[in-house]
Amino acid sequence: MGKSSISNNIRRLRFNANEMTQQELADKTGVSRQTIVAIEKGNYSPSLELAFRIAYIFQTSLSEVFMYDPDKDKLRNKKLK
């Protein structure tokens, strides 16, 4: 299916948070490290609850962590038709 229309700044936020590891973020959010890897790479869109947990951990807004690109959705919908 390709990359998600949701991108993120998790890698940058982790680096700015004393170089937090993916495992540390996974432990704090209650998910596996593989889930964090998939979200960072744009291969998986987190649930709304997990997205809020991630933003809370970095003490920032949801829109600072995740961005939505409607153009990617348009391209995906065209390919599906």
Helices and strands as residue ranges (DSSP letters): E 6-8, H 10-16, H 22-29, H 33-41, H 48-57, H 62-65, E 66-68, H 70-80
